[in-house]
Amino acid sequence: MKIEALKNKKIAILWFWKEWQSTLGFLKSHGITDITILDKSVICSGDCDLEYVSGEWYLDNLEVFDIILKSPGVSPFQEELLPHRDKFVSQTQLFFGNYSGKVIGITGTKGKSTTSTLLFELLKTAWYDVKLVWNIGSPVLDEIDFLWEIHDYVIYELSSYMLQDFVPHLHIGYLNNIYPCHLDWHFDSFNIYREAKVNILRDAELKIVHGDFVNDSEILEINTEKIFFDSKGRYQFDEKGFFIDGEYIYWGWVKLLWDHNRRNIVGVISILDHIIADKIRLHTILDSVLPSFWGLPNRIEDIWSYEWIRFINDAIATTPESTIAAIQTFWWDLQTLFLGWEDSWFEFMSLRKEILNSAAQNIVAFPDTSEKIFPEIEMRDYEQAFEIEIEGKSIQFIKTRSMKSAVDFAYKTTFPWKVALLSCAAPSFSLWKSYLDKAKEFKLEVQSY
């Protein structure tokens, strides 16, 4: 949406979170002042010239607004909002409506943050003027003055929330994978979630897609050029190495290991191969970055070994598939697993099977999802450790809402040189504001025990 389309309109900002505080400043800087803040618990904080609507009935009069600027966290499928979906506009839409440079959009249920960051580091090393905008982090209006600021490439990590009801025009659209996730937000429908993800490809000049989708009819029907990596041609990989330009390169010198990250690396290479025509230069850049790129904080992050126990922070793992990848990473060394949190209506059968087949012997069970994974513990009391046999495997549990109790349990039950893994397979919002708060408290408790 162009900025001009916002002028002389009656505008509502729905939920006054961090993102929309920056939106307010942006609108006012462009002379747009007919703005109302809608938030159940909003309190006037210094800008009382604006109109504020709060309290139980703050959504009652949405029909009076021409445009509703909505935070990504607000689902348009809420009953009160459904009739007004055609009025919703996001910061992402404002960006794409006004920015004239090349944008590489990255999405996938898991791996998009690692992929985006690795691509950023590689392009920066190649001396491109590149900007990274994350799905979680500073709002795009705080990151880029998109009316005046032009980069060689903007890498934009796009969530399903951002892509719902919106098809961005992209220089490159990248899709890594799709698993059931955030279904509570997407009207309890995997199809709606999936369609949002596929929107990243619909108006992309070049589409780069994992080989899992090579026979996907919906994606094949989308016109323009497509590259499928890890399926055919030059972008295949296996556990020993990967191919590029017919050359087989071993993983030994790459720091970012494990199968899901190998997939991310090969996906990034398929993007770079399109951008950098000089193959010698491409190899030089890969040689410069891959031996030193360890990945992201909070994603299979080795905190340190305390009391000879290796503590791993995988707080960003908020889907069953992400936790399965973490379990497989530490397989025989894993002894204690921190599991659970907010119920986002995932299907946990594969994760349950993975846990029971792994070496894990101790489980910290947080509400709400631990009892969906292991219904055998539903009637057990909180804060009391217990041991039960599940499908022939003996497991020690503690049900708790306290990170301190969880870490205490890990220290008491984990053997020297074994792994205690925080990888919860669910979002954190039932107990923490975000995975960052969860990770911070985990680290503090581990280090202060």
C-alpha positions in Angstrom: 0.0 0.0 0.0 1.3 3.4 -1.0 1.6 6.1 1.7 -0.7 8.4 -0.3 -3.5 5.8 0.1 -3.4 6.4 3.9 -3.9 10.2 3.7 -7.4 11.6 4.4 -8.4 8.2 5.8 -9.7 7.3 9.2 -7.1 4.9 10.6 -7.1 2.5 13.6 -4.0 1.0 15.1 -5.0 -2.4 16.5 -3.1 -3.4 19.6 -0.5 -0.9 20.6 2.6 -3.1 20.8 6.2 -2.2 20.0 5.6 -2.5 16.2 2.7 -0.1 16.2 4.4 2.5 18.3 6.9 2.8 15.4 4.0 2.9 13.0 2.4 5.8 14.9 5.7 7.8 14.6 5.8 6.9 10.9 2.3 8.0 10.2 2.7 11.3 12.1 5.9 12.1 10.2 3.9 12.0 7.0 1.2 14.3 8.3 -1.4 11.5 9.0 -3.2 12.4 12.2 -6.7 10.9 12.1 -5.6 7.9 14.1 -7.3 5.9 16.9 -5.5 3.4 19.1 -7.5 0.2 19.8 -6.2 -1.9 22.7 -8.1 -3.6 25.5 -5.6 -2.3 28.1 -4.0 0.7 26.4 -3.0 3.6 28.6 -2.2 7.1 27.3 1.5 7.5 27.5 2.5 11.0 26.4 0.5 11.3 23.2 -2.9 12.1 24.6 -3.9 14.2 21.5 -4.8 10.9 19.9 -8.0 9.0 20.4 -7.8 5.9 22.5 -10.4 3.1 22.8 -9.8 0.5 25.5 -11.8 -1.8 27.7 -13.9 -4.9 27.1 -15.7 -3.4 24.0 -12.7 -1.9 22.2 -13.6 -3.8 19.0 -17.2 -2.7 18.8 -17.0 0.0 16.1 -14.5 -1.2 13.6 -16.9 -0.3 10.7 -16.2 3.4 11.2 -12.5 3.0 10.1 -11.2 3.1 6.5 -8.0 1.3 7.3 -7.0 -0.9 10.3 -3.2 -1.2 10.9 -2.8 -4.6 12.5 0.1 -6.2 14.4 1.3 -9.6 13.1 0.3 -11.2 16.4 -3.4 -10.4 15.9 -5.2 -13.2 14.0 -7.6 -11.8 11.4 -9.7 -14.9 12.0 -11.0 -13.7 15.4 -14.8 -13.6 15.3 -14.9 -9.8 15.8 -12.3 -9.2 13.1 -13.4 -11.5 10.3 -16.0 -9.1 8.8 -13.2 -6.4 8.5 -10.3 -8.4 7.0 -10.4 -6.3 3.8 -9.4 -3.2 5.8 -6.3 -4.8 7.4 -2.8 -3.4 6.5 0.5 -4.4 8.0 3.9 -2.8 8.2 5.1 -5.5 5.8 2.5 -4.3 3.3 3.6 -0.7 3.8 7.2 -1.7 3.2 6.5 -3.6 0.0 4.1 -0.9 -1.3 6.8 1.8 -1.1 10.3 0.2 -1.3 11.7 0.1 -4.8 14.9 -2.1 -4.3 15.4 -5.8 -4.6 14.0 -7.9 -1.8 14.8 -11.6 -1.1 12.0 -13.1 0.9 12.7 -16.1 3.1 10.1 -18.4 4.7 9.6 -21.9 6.0 8.2 -23.4 9.2 11.7 -23.9 10.5 15.2 -22.7 9.4 14.2 -19.3 8.1 16.1 -17.3 10.7 19.3 -19.4 10.2 18.9 -19.2 6.4 18.3 -15.4 6.4 21.3 -14.7 8.7 23.7 -17.0 6.8 22.6 -15.4 3.5 23.2 -11.9 5.0 26.7 -12.8 6.2 27.7 -14.3 2.8 26.4 -11.3 0.8 28.0 -8.9 3.2 31.3 -10.8 2.8 30.8 -10.5 -1.0 30.7 -6.7 -0.5 27.1 -6.2 -1.3 25.1 -3.5 0.5 22.7 -5.7 2.2 20.1 -5.3 5.0 18.5 -8.0 7.1 15.0 -7.7 8.5 14.0 -10.4 10.8 10.6 -11.8 11.6 11.3 -11.3 15.3 13.2 -8.2 16.1 13.0 -4.5 15.4 10.0 -3.6 13.2 10.8 -2.9 9.5 9.8 0.7 9.8 12.5 1.1 12.5 15.1 -0.8 10.3 14.6 0.9 6.9 13.6 4.4 5.8 12.1 2.8 2.7 11.3 6.0 0.9 14.9 7.1 0.7 17.1 4.1 1.6 18.0 1.6 -1.2 20.2 -1.4 -0.7 21.6 -3.9 -3.2 19.5 -6.5 -1.4 17.1 -6.5 1.5 16.7 -10.0 3.1 13.3 -10.1 4.7 12.4 -13.1 6.9 8.6 -13.5 6.5 6.3 -15.4 8.8 3.0 -16.9 7.9 1.4 -14.0 9.9 3.0 -11.5 7.5 2.1 -13.5 4.4 -1.6 -14.1 5.4 -3.8 -12.3 2.8 -0.7 -10.7 1.2 1.4 -11.5 -1.8 4.7 -9.5 -1.8 6.6 -8.7 -5.0 10.1 -10.2 -4.6 13.3 -10.5 -6.5 13.7 -13.9 -5.0 11.1 -15.9 -3.0 12.5 -18.8 -1.0 10.5 -21.6 0.6 12.3 -24.2 2.7 9.6 -26.4 4.3 6.0 -26.4 5.6 4.9 -28.2 8.7 1.7 -27.7 10.8 2.3 -24.7 13.0 0.5 -21.7 14.5 -2.8 -23.3 13.6 -4.5 -21.6 16.5 -3.8 -18.3 14.6 -4.7 -19.6 11.2 -8.3 -20.5 11.9 -7.3 -24.0 13.0 -6.5 -24.9 9.4 -3.3 -26.3 8.0 -4.5 -25.4 4.5 -4.8 -21.7 5.4 -1.4 -21.7 7.0 0.1 -23.5 4.0 -1.5 -21.0 1.5 0.0 -18.1 3.5 3.5 -19.6 3.2 3.1 -20.3 -0.5 2.2 -16.6 -1.0 6.0 -15.9 -0.9 6.3 -17.5 -4.3 3.3 -16.2 -6.2 4.9 -12.9 -7.3 8.6 -13.7 -7.0 10.7 -13.1 -10.1 12.7 -16.3 -9.2 11.4 -19.0 -6.9 13.8 -21.2 -4.9 12.1 -24.1 -3.3 13.2 -27.3 -1.5 12.9 -30.5 -3.5 10.1 -31.8 -1.2 7.8 -29.6 -3.3 9.0 -30.7 -6.7 5.7 -32.5 -7.4 3.5 -30.0 -5.6 0.7 -29.1 -7.9 -0.1 -25.7 -6.3 3.5 -24.6 -6.6 4.0 -26.0 -10.1 1.0 -24.0 -11.3 2.7 -20.7 -10.3 4.4 -19.2 -13.3 8.0 -18.0 -13.8 11.3 -19.6 -13.1 11.7 -22.1 -10.3 14.8 -23.7 -8.8 14.3 -26.9 -6.7 17.3 -27.5 -4.4 18.3 -30.9 -2.9 16.2 -32.6 -5.6 18.1 -32.5 -8.9 21.0 -30.8 -10.6 23.8 -29.0 -8.8 22.3 -28.4 -5.4 22.1 -32.0 -3.9 23.7 -32.9 -0.6 24.1 -35.9 1.7 25.6 -36.5 5.1 29.2 -36.3 3.8 29.0 -33.2 1.6 27.3 -31.2 -1.2 27.7 -30.6 -4.9 28.1 -27.3 -6.6 29.2 -26.9 -10.2 29.9 -30.6 -10.4 32.4 -30.4 -7.5 31.8 -32.4 -4.3 32.6 -30.4 -1.2 32.9 -32.2 2.2 31.1 -30.9 5.3 34.3 -31.2 7.4 35.2 -27.6 7.3 31.6 -26.3 7.9 30.8 -25.3 11.5 27.0 -25.3 11.1 26.4 -29.1 11.2 23.4 -31.5 11.4 21.0 -32.4 8.7 18.5 -29.5 9.0 21.3 -26.9 8.8 22.9 -28.7 5.8 19.5 -28.2 4.2 19.7 -24.5 5.1 23.2 -24.1 3.7 22.4 -25.7 0.4 19.3 -23.5 0.1 21.5 -20.4 0.7 24.0 -21.6 -1.9 21.2 -22.0 -4.5 20.3 -18.3 -3.9 24.0 -17.1 -4.1 24.6 -19.1 -7.2 21.9 -17.0 -8.9 23.4 -13.7 -7.6 27.1 -14.3 -8.0 28.1 -15.3 -11.6 31.8 -15.7 -10.8 32.1 -19.2 -9.4 35.6 -18.7 -8.2 34.4 -15.7 -6.2 31.4 -17.8 -4.9 33.7 -20.5 -3.6 36.0 -17.9 -2.0 33.0 -16.4 -0.1 31.8 -19.8 1.1 35.4 -20.6 2.3 35.4 -17.3 4.2 32.1 -17.7 6.1 31.1 -21.3 6.5 34.1 -22.3 8.6 33.2 -19.6 11.2 29.4 -19.5 11.1 28.1 -21.2 14.2 24.4 -20.4 13.8 22.0 -18.3 15.9 21.6 -17.7 19.6 18.9 -19.9 21.1 19.1 -22.4 18.3 21.0 -25.5 19.5 23.2 -23.1 21.4 25.8 -24.7 23.7 25.6 -22.7 26.9 28.6 -24.5 28.6 29.2 -27.5 30.8 28.4 -27.0 34.4 28.9 -29.8 37.0 30.1 -31.7 33.9 26.6 -31.5 32.4 26.4 -30.0 28.9 23.4 -27.5 28.8 21.9 -26.8 25.4 19.6 -23.8 24.7 17.2 -24.5 21.9 14.6 -22.0 23.0 13.6 -21.0 19.5 12.4 -24.5 18.8 8.7 -23.9 19.0 7.4 -26.8 16.8 7.6 -30.6 17.2 9.8 -30.8 14.0 12.4 -28.4 15.4 12.6 -30.4 18.7 12.9 -33.7 16.7 15.9 -32.1 14.9 17.5 -31.1 18.2 16.9 -34.6 19.7 18.6 -36.2 16.6 21.5 -33.8 16.9 22.4 -35.1 20.4 20.8 -38.6 20.1 23.0 -40.8 22.4 24.3 -38.0 24.6 20.8 -36.7 25.4 19.6 -37.5 28.9 17.3 -34.7 30.1 14.7 -32.9 27.9 12.8 -29.7 28.8 9.5 -30.0 27.1 6.1 -28.2 26.7 4.4 -24.8 27.0 1.6 -23.2 25.1 -0.8 -25.5 23.2 -0.8 -24.5 19.5 -2.7 -27.6 18.4 0.3 -29.5 17.1 0.3 -33.2 16.4 2.8 -34.8 18.7 2.8 -38.5 17.7 6.1 -38.3 15.8 7.8 -36.3 18.6 6.6 -38.8 21.2 8.0 -41.7 19.2 11.3 -39.8 18.7 11.7 -39.2 22.5 10.9 -42.8 23.4 13.4 -44.1 20.8 16.1 -41.6 22.0 18.5 -41.9 25.0 16.5 -39.3 27.0 15.7 -40.6 30.5 14.5 -37.4 32.3 11.8 -35.0 31.1 10.8 -31.6 32.5 7.1 -31.3 31.7 5.8 -27.8 31.4 2.1 -27.1 30.8 0.2 -27.2 28.5 1.5 -29.5 25.8 3.6 -32.0 27.9 0.4 -33.8 28.8 -0.6 -34.0 25.2 2.7 -35.7 24.4 2.5 -38.0 27.4 -1.1 -38.3 28.6 0.2 -40.9 31.1 1.3 -38.0 33.4 -1.9 -36.0 33.3 -3.1 -36.9 36.9 0.4 -36.5 38.5 1.1 -33.6 40.9 3.2 -30.6 40.0 6.6 -30.1 41.7 7.0 -33.8 42.6 9.5 -35.9 40.7 8.2 -39.3 39.7 9.2 -42.3 37.5 6.9 -44.2 35.2 7.2 -46.8 32.5 5.9 -45.7 29.0 5.9 -48.3 26.2 8.6 -50.3 27.9 10.8 -47.3 28.7 11.4 -46.0 32.2 11.4 -42.1 32.4 11.8 -39.7 35.3 9.4 -36.7 35.1 8.8 -33.5 36.9 5.8 -31.4 36.1 6.5 -27.7 36.8 5.8 -24.1 35.9 9.1 -23.0 37.4 12.4 -22.8 35.5 14.2 -23.0 38.8 12.6 -26.3 39.6 13.2 -27.5 36.1 17.0 -26.7 36.2 17.3 -28.1 39.8 15.8 -31.4 38.5 18.2 -31.4 35.5 21.2 -31.0 37.8 20.1 -33.8 40.1 19.2 -36.3 37.4 21.7 -35.8 34.5 24.9 -37.8 34.5 28.3 -36.2 33.9 29.1 -35.6 30.2 25.5 -36.0 29.2 23.2 -33.3 27.6 20.3 -31.4 29.2 18.4 -29.9 26.3 15.8 -27.1 26.4 13.8 -27.7 23.2 10.2 -27.4 24.0 8.3 -28.1 20.7 5.7 -25.3 21.5 5.6 -21.5 21.9 6.4 -20.0 25.2 3.5 -17.6 25.7 1.7 -19.5 28.4 4.6 -18.9 30.9 6.8 -16.3 29.2 6.4 -13.3 27.0 8.6 -14.8 24.3 11.2 -17.5 23.6 13.8 -14.8 24.4 12.5 -14.5 28.0 12.5 -18.3 28.3 16.1 -18.6 27.1 17.3 -15.8 29.4 15.7 -17.4 32.5 17.1 -20.8 31.5 20.6 -19.5 31.2 20.4 -17.5 34.5 19.2 -20.6 36.4 21.8 -22.9 34.9 24.6 -20.5 35.6 23.5 -19.6 39.2 22.7 -23.1 40.4 
